[in-house]
Amino acid sequence: MTGTDVDVLVIGAGVIGLTTGICLAEAGLRVVIRASHRPADTTSAVAGAVWGPHLVEASERAARWGEVTLAVLREQAGDPASGVRIGSGVQAARGPQPPDGPAEWAAVLGGVLPAGPGDLPAGFASGWRYSAPLIRMPTYLDFLLARFTRAGGRLTGGTVSLLAGAAAQAGARAVVNCAGAAAQMLASDPAVVPVRGQAVVVANPGLTGFFIGAAAGSAGLVYLFPHGDVAVLGGTTVHGEWSLEPDPAQAARILRDCAAVEPRLRDPQVLGHRVGLRPYRPSVRLEAEPARPGEPLVLHNYGHGGAGVTLSWGCARDLASLAASALS
């Protein structure tokens, strides 16, 4: 593939950029992904991660995107190389749950049951037990990159300041903005706000089930996601913060809160710290800009908040259909 035979240039190599690139390439288009960070260094690599919407619009289209992605993740869970498995766990609240049951999104999972007293750590009053896809993100991103490459796609490095200009430079007929929080600058979109998330990776002391405890009042978000020999502990939701440096005080709070939930996490072996910027937006931007004569087509797929993995395949398929229709 040369710089003169590219159909689509995708900006960003997180889970949104990779799934978008895959859907475009598998539709027969010639695709290059350009990113300033490799997949392992993106916000996507920081995620816990479990299927379920977080910090994203509640809408009919988001629900549909989530259902499409859920079906794909369940299928991928059959492949050990994917990093996806179906795990059981508890989502808990410090107060009473709504009387009509869990959020609507949980209904598509099936088998959602009220958490019993033995499922709820001290400080939590109610919750739900369910099974959902758990994703070991570094492994999953490698899996997606390999699939993209097999489809004929190519990943390149480099920063982008102008979408249409980058497409023209690459000889591409279209460019897709999957830049996450960086879309605030790249698309001149003040509606995009970074929501800083921090996690601590520890050696897994034998955990198999996940736990998510919602923030309330002065109590922060707490979660733990086991992935084989490691566990990802969190977390934080700091709106408007761009720093990617781990905060020692936040790390200490995460470790303290997770140990309160699960005693086996007292004095764990810390393997690393991760920080990512969730791209929050009141609504996901998935659209094509009005075409300008003689210029490459510009499309957008960003603003997924903390639900990039959850909505990824649904959004990528819609974007690929939009691009194919426009380019034809």
KOLVEXDREN-849556 format. One record per residue (C-alpha): residue in three letters; x, z, y. Coordinates in steps of 0.2 Angstrom, whole numbers. Each point is the difference from the previous one (the first is absolute). Last residue first. Layout:
REM KOLVEXDREN-849556
ALA / X / Z / Y
...
***
This chain:
REM KOLVEXDREN-849556
SER / -98 / -18 / 26
LEU / 10 / 13 / 9
ALA / -15 / 9 / 7
SER / -8 / 2 / -17
ALA / 16 / 5 / -9
ALA / 3 / 13 / 13
LEU / -17 / 8 / -1
SER / 1 / 0 / -19
ALA / 17 / 8 / 0
LEU / -6 / 13 / 13
ASP / -15 / 4 / -11
ARG / 11 / 2 / -15
ALA / 13 / 11 / 9
CYS / -14 / 11 / 7
GLY / -8 / 4 / -17
TRP / 18 / 1 / -8
SER / 6 / 13 / 13
LEU / -15 / 11 / 3
THR / 6 / 16 / -9
VAL / 18 / -4 / 1
GLY / -1 / -1 / 19
ALA / -12 / 15 / 2
GLY / 9 / 12 / 11
GLY / -4 / -11 / 16
HIS / -4 / -17 / -5
GLY / 3 / -8 / 17
TYR / 7 / -17 / -5
ASN / -4 / -17 / -7
HIS / 2 / -13 / 14
LEU / 0 / -19 / 1
VAL / 9 / -12 / 12
LEU / -1 / -19 / -3
PRO / 15 / -9 / 5
GLU / 0 / -9 / 17
GLY / -4 / -18 / 4
PRO / -17 / 3 / 6
ARG / -5 / 18 / 1
ALA / -10 / 8 / -14
PRO / -11 / 14 / 4
GLU / 8 / 16 / -8
ALA / -3 / 2 / -18
GLU / -7 / 17 / -6
LEU / 2 / 16 / -9
ARG / 2 / 14 / 12
VAL / -4 / 16 / -9
SER / -12 / 11 / 11
PRO / 3 / 16 / 10
ARG / 19 / -3 / -2
TYR / 13 / 11 / -9
PRO / 16 / -8 / -6
ARG / 7 / 14 / -10
LEU / 18 / 4 / 5
GLY / 12 / 6 / -14
VAL / 12 / 14 / -3
ARG / 8 / 4 / -17
HIS / 11 / 15 / -5
GLY / 10 / 1 / -16
LEU / 4 / 7 / -17
VAL / -5 / 18 / 3
GLN / 2 / 11 / -16
PRO / -15 / 11 / 1
ASP / 0 / 19 / 6
ARG / -18 / 3 / -3
LEU / -8 / -16 / -6
ARG / -6 / 8 / -17
PRO / -11 / 11 / 10
GLU / -12 / -15 / 5
VAL / -11 / 2 / 15
ALA / 10 / 13 / 9
ALA / 16 / -9 / -5
CYS / -7 / -16 / 8
ASP / -3 / 10 / 16
ARG / 18 / 7 / 1
LEU / 8 / -17 / -4
ILE / -10 / -9 / 13
ARG / 3 / 14 / 13
ALA / 19 / -1 / -3
ALA / -1 / -19 / 1
GLN / -9 / 1 / 17
ALA / 13 / 12 / 6
PRO / 14 / -11 / -5
ASP / -7 / -15 / 9
PRO / 5 / -16 / -9
GLU / 5 / -14 / 13
LEU / -11 / -15 / 1
SER / -6 / 4 / 17
TRP / -15 / -10 / 7
GLU / -13 / 14 / 3
GLY / -17 / -6 / 7
HIS / -10 / 10 / -13
VAL / 9 / 13 / -11
THR / -9 / 0 / -17
THR / 12 / 10 / -12
GLY / 2 / 3 / -18
GLY / 6 / 2 / -13
LEU / 8 / 0 / -17
VAL / 5 / -14 / -11
ALA / 5 / 5 / -18
VAL / 14 / -7 / -11
ASP / 3 / -2 / -18
GLY / -16 / -9 / -4
HIS / -9 / -3 / 16
PRO / -9 / 16 / 6
PHE / -10 / -1 / 16
LEU / -1 / 16 / 10
TYR / -11 / 2 / 16
VAL / -2 / 12 / 15
LEU / -7 / -5 / 17
GLY / 2 / 14 / 12
ALA / -8 / 17 / 3
SER / -3 / 4 / 18
GLY / -18 / -6 / 0
ALA / -3 / -10 / -15
ALA / 12 / -12 / -10
ALA / -7 / -7 / -16
GLY / 8 / 6 / -16
ILE / 5 / -14 / -12
PHE / 6 / 4 / -18
PHE / 7 / -11 / -14
GLY / 1 / 3 / -18
THR / 15 / -1 / -12
LEU / 12 / 13 / 6
GLY / 15 / 4 / -10
PRO / 13 / 7 / 12
ASN / 1 / -17 / 8
ALA / 17 / -1 / 10
VAL / -5 / -1 / 18
VAL / -4 / -13 / 13
VAL / -5 / 7 / 17
ALA / -13 / -9 / 11
GLN / -2 / -3 / 18
GLY / -14 / -11 / 8
ARG / -1 / -5 / 19
VAL / -16 / -8 / 6
PRO / 5 / -15 / 10
VAL / -13 / -7 / 12
VAL / -7 / -18 / 0
ALA / -14 / -2 / 13
PRO / 14 / -4 / 13
ASP / 1 / -18 / -8
SER / 14 / -10 / 8
ALA / 1 / -10 / -17
LEU / 18 / 4 / -3
MET / 0 / 16 / 10
GLN / -14 / 9 / -8
ALA / 3 / -11 / -16
ALA / 15 / 12 / -3
ALA / -12 / 12 / -8
GLY / -3 / -12 / -14
ALA / 9 / -16 / 1
CYS / -11 / -11 / -10
ASN / -2 / -14 / 13
VAL / -2 / -16 / -9
VAL / 8 / -16 / 6
ALA / -6 / -18 / -3
ARG / 6 / -18 / -1
ALA / 18 / 6 / -3
GLY / 16 / -9 / 6
ALA / 9 / 17 / 0
GLN / 3 / -1 / 19
ALA / -18 / -5 / 3
ALA / -6 / 15 / -10
ALA / 11 / 12 / 10
GLY / -5 / -8 / 16
ALA / -19 / 2 / -5
LEU / 3 / 19 / -4
LEU / 11 / 5 / 15
SER / 12 / 14 / -2
VAL / 6 / -1 / -18
THR / 14 / 9 / -8
GLY / 10 / -6 / -15
GLY / 2 / 0 / -19
THR / -7 / -13 / -12
LEU / -11 / 2 / -15
ARG / -4 / -16 / -10
GLY / -16 / -6 / -9
GLY / 0 / -11 / -15
ALA / -14 / 9 / -10
ARG / 14 / 8 / -10
THR / 7 / 7 / 17
PHE / -17 / 8 / 4
ARG / -2 / 8 / -17
ALA / 18 / 7 / 2
LEU / -4 / 7 / 17
LEU / -17 / 8 / -7
PHE / 9 / 9 / -14
ASP / 14 / 6 / 12
LEU / -14 / 7 / 11
TYR / -8 / 8 / -14
THR / 16 / 9 / -6
PRO / 3 / 7 / 18
MET / -18 / 4 / 1
ARG / -4 / 10 / -16
ILE / -18 / -3 / 1
LEU / -14 / 11 / -7
PRO / -16 / -9 / -4
ALA / -15 / 11 / -1
SER / -8 / 14 / -10
TYR / -11 / 13 / 7
ARG / -3 / 19 / 4
TRP / -9 / 5 / 15
GLY / 2 / 14 / 12
SER / -6 / 17 / 7
ALA / 7 / 16 / 8
PHE / 18 / -2 / 2
GLY / 11 / 14 / 7
ALA / 6 / 5 / -17
PRO / 2 / -15 / -12
LEU / -15 / -8 / -7
ASP / -1 / -8 / -17
GLY / -3 / 17 / -9
PRO / -16 / 2 / 10
GLY / -7 / -17 / -6
ALA / 2 / -16 / 9
PRO / -17 / -10 / 2
LEU / 1 / -16 / -10
VAL / 4 / -18 / 3
GLY / -1 / -10 / -16
GLY / -2 / -17 / 9
LEU / 13 / -7 / 12
VAL / -13 / -10 / 10
ALA / -8 / 16 / 5
ALA / 16 / 7 / 8
TRP / -3 / -12 / 15
GLU / -16 / 8 / 4
ALA / 8 / 16 / 5
PRO / -3 / 14 / -12
GLY / -17 / 9 / -4
ASP / -17 / 1 / 9
PRO / 3 / 18 / 5
PRO / 15 / -4 / 11
GLN / 15 / 10 / -6
PRO / 2 / 18 / 5
GLY / 16 / 6 / 9
ARG / 18 / -1 / -4
ALA / -2 / -17 / -8
ALA / 7 / -7 / -16
GLN / 4 / -16 / -9
VAL / 5 / 3 / -18
GLY / 9 / -10 / -13
SER / 0 / -12 / -14
GLY / 12 / -15 / -1
ILE / -1 / -19 / -4
ARG / 17 / -7 / 0
VAL / 9 / -12 / 12
GLY / 19 / -2 / 1
SER / -2 / -19 / -5
ALA / 13 / -1 / -13
PRO / -11 / 10 / -12
ASP / -14 / -14 / 0
GLY / -17 / 7 / -4
ALA / -1 / 8 / 17
GLN / 0 / -17 / 7
GLU / -18 / -3 / -6
ARG / -6 / 16 / 8
LEU / 9 / -5 / 16
VAL / -8 / -16 / 1
ALA / -18 / 7 / -2
LEU / 4 / 13 / 13
THR / 6 / -13 / 12
VAL / -16 / -10 / -1
GLU / -10 / 17 / 2
GLY / 10 / 5 / 15
TRP / -2 / -17 / 9
ARG / -19 / 2 / -3
ALA / 0 / 17 / 7
ALA / 10 / -6 / 15
ARG / -13 / -14 / 3
GLU / -15 / 12 / -1
SER / 8 / 11 / 13
ALA / 9 / 17 / 1
GLU / 16 / -5 / 11
VAL / 16 / 7 / -6
LEU / 10 / 17 / 1
HIS / -1 / 2 / -19
PRO / -9 / -10 / -13
GLY / 3 / 4 / -18
TRP / 12 / -7 / -14
VAL / 15 / 12 / -1
ALA / 17 / 0 / 6
GLY / 11 / 10 / 6
ALA / 5 / -12 / 14
VAL / 17 / -1 / 6
ALA / 4 / -17 / -7
SER / -14 / -8 / 9
THR / 7 / 6 / 17
THR / 14 / -12 / -4
ASP / 18 / 2 / -6
ALA / -2 / -4 / -18
PRO / -9 / -16 / 5
ARG / 15 / -7 / 10
HIS / -1 / 4 / 19
SER / 1 / -12 / 15
ALA / -12 / -12 / -10
ARG / -2 / -18 / -3
ILE / -11 / -6 / -14
VAL / 1 / -18 / -4
VAL / -14 / -10 / -8
ARG / -3 / -17 / -7
LEU / -19 / -1 / -4
GLY / -6 / -3 / -18
ALA / -14 / 13 / 0
GLU / 13 / 11 / -9
ALA / 11 / 0 / 15
LEU / -14 / 5 / 12
CYS / -6 / 14 / -12
ILE / 17 / 6 / -3
GLY / 5 / 0 / 19
THR / -15 / 10 / 4
THR / 4 / 13 / -13
LEU / 18 / 1 / 6
GLY / -5 / 1 / 19
ILE / -14 / 14 / -4
VAL / 11 / 10 / -11
GLY / 15 / 0 / 12
ALA / 11 / -15 / 3
GLY / -6 / -5 / 18
ILE / -2 / -17 / 9
VAL / -7 / -14 / -12
LEU / 6 / -18 / 4
VAL / -12 / -13 / -7
ASP / 2 / -18 / -5
VAL / 19 / -1 / -1
ASP / 8 / -17 / -3
THR / 12 / -2 / 15
GLY / 9 / 17 / -1
THR / 5 / -5 / -18
MET / -7 / 5 / -17
***
